[in-house]
Amino acid sequence: MSRPLIVILGDQLTDDLPVLAGAPENAVVALFEVEEEGRYVPHHPQKIAFLFSAMRHFAQMLRQQGRQVHYTCLDDSDNTQDLISEAERVAGLYGCDDIRVTSPGEWRLFDRIQKRRGNTPPWYMVTDDRFFCSREGFNQWAQGRQRFRMEHFYRWMRRETGLLMDEQNNPQGNQWNFDQNNRKPLPRDITPPEPPEHQPDALTREVMTLVETHFGHHFGTLEGFNWPVTRRQALNDLAHFIEHALPFFGDYQDAISDQHPFLYHARLSGALNAGLLRPLEVCQAAENAWRGGKVPLNSAEGFIRQILGWREYVRGIYWLNMPDYKRRNDLKADRGLPAFYWTGDTDMRCLKRAIEMTRDHAYAHHIQRLMVTGNFALLCGVSPAALCDWYLAVYIDAFEWVELPNTLGMVLYADSGYLGSKPYCASGKYIDRMSDHCQHCRYDVKKSIGEDACPFNSLYWHFLERNKKQLASNQRMKLIYGSLNKMSDDKRQALREQAIRFLDQLEETPAYGQGDHLAGYERRTGKGDD
C-alpha cells in the first residue's frame, strides 16, 4: 500500500482540507518551519510568530486526532531550510511514495511545485476549496469581458451564494452596495472596543523566543503580540467582532484615528488567510447578526463585501494574470521606498502613526494602507516592486495573492485600471476629513505652498500633472483635470517646485527583489545581524 506525505503549508491550517480528508490512514502529515519562507522579504516578527505558533498548534491538534505528524522546527539540526527540499527529505525519511499538497496561494511556490511533479517522489496538488469562487469559476466569469469591475463580480457572487438576498434573489434593502453610508469620520465622543486578549501559552512563548533569535532584526516588535493562533481563539475573535464592532463597522470603516489602531475593524484577515476561519462562516455570522436585528444592513453588507467581493476578486485577478501581472508598472514609477517606512521618522503625522501602528501590531486597516501609506507612495512615484514587498513584509494578513493586486492595482494603479477604475490619489483634505491626524501635525493641511504646507497637497497636483497623458482621459478623473487646467500658470509652477523640493530631499531604500532582500532595510535601521 502506497504511503503519501501530506504537506500542510502555513496558510492552510484548516482541518477539513480535501488533501487531509482523502488521506489514507498510513499517511504522514508534515509541516515545516524554514528560513526561506521567513526571509524572502523581511516579514514582521509578529507575522512569523503568528504563523509558526498557529502551525505548531495545528500539528498538536492533528496528533490529538490520531494522525501521524512530522513537524520540522526552524532550529532542527537536519532542517534544509527550504520547503521543497525539506518535504522531499522527510518523504524519504518515512518511505513515502508521493507528496501531496493543497495548491499554494502564491505563484512562486506553485511554480516550484509544478516543476517537481515529474520527479521522484512525484508531487501532486489538490484544489484549494476554501474560497467562494474557484480559480476556474473566476476564469469563466472573466471570459469575454473587456473590463473587470469588482462590483459586477460581487453581485454575481451574491446571487451565487444567496448571501443578503431575498426570496426573489434580489439584494436585501433593494440595494447592492451601501458604501455611500460607510464614510463617516470617528466622532470625538466615541471609544472603539478593545480586541479580545490572547495570552501566549507555552507553545507561543517558545515560538516568540525562536523568532526573536532568528528574525528580531526585522522591522516590527513582538511586544504586545495578541493574535489568535488556534481555531478556537479565531472563533472567539469573530464572535467578539460581531457583538461589539460590527454594529458600527459600516459607518466608520473608512475612519482613521490618531490613537486607536483597530477602531471597529474585525482583525480577522490574518486568521482567515491562514485558514483558521472559513470565509463562508464569517459572512454567515454577519448575515445572521443582521437578520437577528443586531446590526444595521450597511454594516453587514459592507463587511461581507470585503470578503465575498474584494477578497475573492483580487484572488481571481492574481491567478488569471500571474506571473506577468507582478511586472506591471504602467505609470513608470521608479522611486525607491521612502526610508521612513522602516522607522516612522517623519513629521507627517498620518504617515508616522500608520507606520508606528504597523510596527507595533503588524496591522493597519485598509484605509490607512490605501489612503495614507499607499496614497503617499502613489503621489511620490514609488516603484511597485518597492511598495509591494513592503506591504508583503509588514502585515500579518499579507500573502502575495491578496497583497499584490491590492497594492499594484488598487493602490499604485500600475495596471492602468485593469483592477480598479481610477487611481486612489488624494490631497491632504481627504486625510483631514477622515481622521484627527492633522490637528497633531506640524504641517498645515490647508496650505499647499511654503515651509509648513502639507506635502500631500503639492504632491497631489504634481502627480496629476506628471501623469496627465495616462490619466486625463479617464472619465472619473475629468473633473479633477478640469480644475488643474483652470489653474494659473504661476500657481502650477509654484506647486511643481514645492513638490520637487520635497521629493529631492526624500531619502529612499532600494526595492526588494534586487539582490539581498534585507540589505536596504538594514542599512537604514542598523538592525543587521551582529
N, C-alpha and C positions, 0 to 999 in steps of 0.2 A: 504493500500500500504506500503510495507516494506521500511525502510529508512536506507541506508548504511552510515557508516562512512568511508570516503576515506582518508587514511593516506598517506601523501607525505613525504618521507624521505629526508634528507638534500642533498643527491646526486642524487635526482630525480626531479630536478627543470626544467622540460620540459612540456610545456603546452599542448602538444598533446599526452601525455601518454594514452595508452588504458584504464587504470583504471579511468582516467578523462573523456575521450571521451565517454565511455559507462555508465557514471553515470547518474542516474535519476535526475530530477530537484530538488527533495527534499533532495538530498544527502548533507551531511555536509563534507566539505573538511578540514582536520586538519593537522597542522604542529606543532612540539614540539621541544623546546629547553630544553634539560635535562642534568644535571650534569654528569650522567653516560657516555654519549657519548663524553663528553669533557675530561674525566679523565681516561678512561680505558688504555690509555697511555697519557703522559703529552703533548698533542697537542700544537703546536706552537700557540701563541696568534693570529697571523695573519691568521692562518688556521681556527681557531674558529670564528674569526671576519668575515672572508670571507663567511663562511657557514651560520652563523646567519644572517648577513646582506642580503645575497642572498635569504635566506628563507623569511625574512620579506618583501623584495621587491617582491618576488614571490607571497606571500599572498596578498599583495596590488594589484597586477595585477589581481589575481583571483577575488577579490572583485569588481574590476572595470568591470570584465566580467559578474557580476551579480550572482556569486556563493556565497553560504553561507559558510563562512570560520571561523573556530575556530583556534586561534593561542595561544599556551601556551608559554609565555616568561619565561626565566630562573628564574627570581626572583618573579614570581607569587606565592602568599602565598599557593595556593592549588596544586601547581605542585608536583607530586610524585617523580620527578627527575629520572624516569625510563621509557623508551619509551613504553614498553609493558603495564605496569600498567597505564601509563598516557593515552594511547589510550583506554583502557577499562574503565577508569574513565570518559573520555569525551564521549564515546559511551553511557554510562548510563545517562550522563547529558542531552544528546539530544534525548534519547529514540531510539537509533539506533539498528537495528536488527542484523546487522553483520558488520564486519570490513574488508575492502578491501585494499590491498596494492600491489604495484608493487614488484615483487620478489627482495629482498635485494641483494646488491652486495657482502656482506660479510657473510661468513659461520656462524659466531657466532649469528648474528641476524636472518638469515634464519632458523637456527636450533631452536631458541627460538620461532619464529612464527609458525614453523611447529608443534611444540608441543602444540600450543594453538588452533589448527584448530577444535578440538572437543569440545572446551569449549563454554560457553555462555557468551557473544555473540561469534559465531564462526568467525575465521579468514579465509580469502580467499586470495591467492596470484595470481596475474596476471603476465603473462610473460613479461619480460622487452624486448622491441623491439628496444632499442636504440643502438644496435650493428649490425655490418655487419653479424656476424655469431651467430646463436642461440647456446645455450648450447647443444641442441640435434644435431644440424648440426655439431658441433665440434666433438661430440662423434662418429658420423657416419664417419667423416673423419679419426678419430684416430683408428677406429676399424680395427683390424688385422695388424696394423703397429707395427713392432718390435722396430723401432726408430722413435722419433718425431724430426723434424727439422723445425724451423720457415720458412726457405727458401722454403721448399716444400709446407707448408701451405699458405705462401704468394702468391706463383704462382697460387695455386688453387683459392685463393680469388681474384686475379687479373682477372682470367678467369670468375669467377662467377659474378663479378661486372662490368667488362669491363673497369675499370679504367686503363688509359695509355695503352690501347690495340688498335691495328689497326683493319681494317675491316675484316681481316682474323683471328682475335683473337690471333694474335702474339704480343709480347711486343713491344711497340714503341722503336725505336732505335735498334731493334733486340737484345736487352739485357734486362734481368730481373732486374739486380742489378748493380748499378753504385757506389758501396761502395768504390772501389779502387780509384775513383776520389774524394772521400769525406774525405780525411785525411790530409789536409794541415794545418800547424800552421798559426796563425794570423800574417800577415806582420806588421812591426812596423809602417808603414805609412798609416794605415787604421784605421778608427774610426767607430765602430758599431753604429747603430742608437739607440737613446733613446726610450724606450717604451712610448706609449701614457699615459698621466696623467689622473687619475680619482679622482677628488676632492671629498672627502667624503661628502655626503649630510647629512641632519639632522638625517635620519634613521641610516645611517652608523656610524655617530658620537655617537649616542646613544648606539649602539652596542659596539663600541670601549670602551666606558666608562664602560659598563657592563663587558666586557671581562677583562679589566684591573683590575676590582674589584675582579672578581672570579678566573681568570687564569693568573694574572700578574706575579705570581711567576714561571710560566713555562719558559723553555728556549725560548728565542726569544724576539724581541721587536715589538711593534705596530707602532713605529715611522716610517714614510715614507710609511704607508700602501697604496698600489696602485694596487689593484686587481679589476677586473670587477665583479660587484655584480648584474648586470641585463643583460638580453639577448642583449639589445641594446649596452651596453658597450662591451660585449664579441664580438659582430659582428664588432664593431669598432676596437678592438684589432686584429681580424682576417684580416680585410682589411688593417690595418697598416702593419702587418707582410707580407702579400702577396706583397705589394708595396715596402716596404723598406728593408725587411730582407730576404725573400725567394730567391731573385736573388743570394745571396751569401751563403745561408744556406748550400747548398751541399758541396761547397769547404771547409767550415770552421766549419762544425757541430761537429767535434772531437777536435777542438782547445780549449785551456784553456788560460784565461787571468788573470794576477795578479790584474788588475784594473777593468775590465769590466765583470760584473756578467752575463749579458744576451747575449752578442755577437749577433749572428744572429738567435738565438732560438726564438720560437714562444710565449712562455709563455702562451699557450692556454690549457695546460693539466688540470689545475685546473678547468677552465670553462667547458671543455669537460667532465671531470669526474663528475662534479656536475650537468650536464645536460643542461647548458646554451647554449651549442652548440651541434649540431649533427655531428657525425664523417663523414657522407656522404657529408654534405655541406662543411665541412672543406677540405676534399680530393678533391671535385669537384672544389673548389676555386683554389687550387694549380694546378690541371689539366688544368683548363681554362686559368690560367696565362701562363702556358707553351704553350698551343695551340695558345694563342694570341701573342706569341713571347716575353713575358715579363720576363720570367725566363728560364734558361737552363734546359735541361731534367734531369741532375744529381741532381739538387736541388729539382725539383718536385717529382722525383722518391724517393729520399732519405727521403723526408718529408712524402710522402704517405706511404712509407714502415713502418715508425714509428707507424702510426695509423692503417692502414689496415693489416700490418704484426704483429709487436710486440705486440701492444695493444690487438688485438684480440686473438693472440696466447697465451699470458700469462693468459688471462681470461679463455680460454679453458682449459689450463693446471690446473689452480686453481680449477675449478669446476669438472674436471674429477677426481681429486685426493684428494680433501678435505674430511674429516678433517685430514687424516693421513699424508698428504704432509707437514703440518706445523711441524710435529715432526721429519722430516728427518734431519740427521746430520751425513752424511756418512763419513766425514773426522774426526769425533770425536773431533771437535773443542769445547773447554770448557773455553776459557778465557773470562773474563768479558769485557764489553765495556771500552776502554781507557777513563779515566776521562776527558781528554781534549776535547772529543767530545761534552761536555757540556759547555766548556769555550773558546775553541780556544787557550788555553795557551800552545803552543808548539813551538819549534824552527824550526820545519819542515814547511817551508813557504807554500807549496802546501796545506797541511792539515789545517794550520792556516787560509788561505784565503778561502778555501772551507767552513770551519765551520763558519767563520765570515759572509760570504755571506748568508749562511743558516740562521744564527741568524738574520740578517738584513732584509731578503726578504722571508723567508720560502721557499727558492728556491736555487737549484744548478742544473746545466744542467747535462745531462746523463753521460757525460764523467767524470765530477767531482765525480759523485756518484759511477760510475763503477771503474774508474782507479785511483782515489785518496782516498777518504774515504773507498770505498769498497775494493780496492786492498790492502790497509794497513791492514784492518780488516782480510782479507783472509790470508795475509802473517803472521799475528800475531796469527792466530788461534782463533779469536773471535767467540763465540758461535752464531749460527743462531738466537736464541731467543733474544740475546742482540742486535745484529745489526738490525734485522727485526723490533723490537719495536722502535729503534731509528729512523729509516727511516720513519716508520709509524707516529711517533710523530712530526717530524720536517718539513716535506714537505707538501706544500699546496695541492698537487695533489695526496697525498698518501692515498689510500684506500686499504684494505688488498688484494682484488682480483688482483690488479695490482702490489702492493708493494711486496707481499710475494714471488711470483715466480721469480720476477726480483732479489730480494735480496738473497733469499735462493738458487735458482737455478743458476742464471747467475753470481751474484757477489761472492757467497761463495762456489759454486759447491758442495753444501751439498746433492744434489740428484744424485751424481755420473754420471752426464752428461745426465740426463733424459731430461732437458730443453735445454741445450746447449752442444756443442760437446767438449769443453775444458774449463779449468779454466782460467779466465782472470787475470792471475798473470803477474806482470812486475816489473822490477827493476827501478831505478831512470832514466835510459836512456829514457824510454818512456815519462815520465813527462817532461824531459829536451827537448825532440824533439817536443812535442806538446804544450809547454807553455813557458812563460817567468818567471816562479816562481824561477827557480834555481839560476838566477843571483841575486836574493834578499835574498837568503837563507844563513844561517851561515854554513850549511853543504856543502861539495864539492861532487857534483853528480858524479864526475869522480873517487872518491875514495870509496873503499869497506871496508878498514881496517883503524882504527885509530880514534882519538877523533873527527875529523871533517869529517869523512866519512858519506855519505848519508845513513841513516838507511835502506832505501828501498833495497839497494844492498845486504847487508848481509842477511837481512830478506828474500829476494827472493830465494837465494840459500839454506837457511835453510829450507824454506817451501818445496822446491823441494826434498831435502834430507829427510825431515820428512815424506813426503807423497809419497815416491818413490814406495812403494808397490801398492798403489792405482792408481798412475798416469803414471808410466813408460811405461805401455803397450798401452797407448793412442797414436794413430797414429799421432795426431797433436802435441804431446809432445816429440816425439822420437829425434828430432834434439837437443832440449834443454837438454834432459837427456844424449845425446851423449857428449855434452860439459861438463856436470857435471862429467861424467865417465872419461873423459880425464884429468880432473883437478888433480893436485898433491895432495897427502895426506896432506902435510903441509898447502897448501892453503885452502883446505876444512876444516881443523881443525881450522885455523885462522878465517875463515868466520863463522864457527859454534860458536866459542867462542865470536866473536863480536856480533852475533845475540842474543845469550843467555844473554850476559851482558845487552844489550838493553832491552830485554823482562823482565829481572829480576827487572829493575827499573821502569817499566811501571805501573803507578797507574791505577786501574780498578774501575768500578762501577758494581753493580750486574745487572743481566738480569732482565727485567720485566717479569711479569707472575709468579714471585716467591715472593708472599706477596704483600706489599704495592708498587703500581706502581711508586710512587713518592719518595720513601724512599732514594734510591741510588742517585738520582739526587739532592735531597735537601741536603743530607749530603755533597756532593761535592761542591755545589754552595752557601749554606747558604741561599737559597731563599724559605725556608719553610714558612708556614703561621705563623704570629705573634701570 
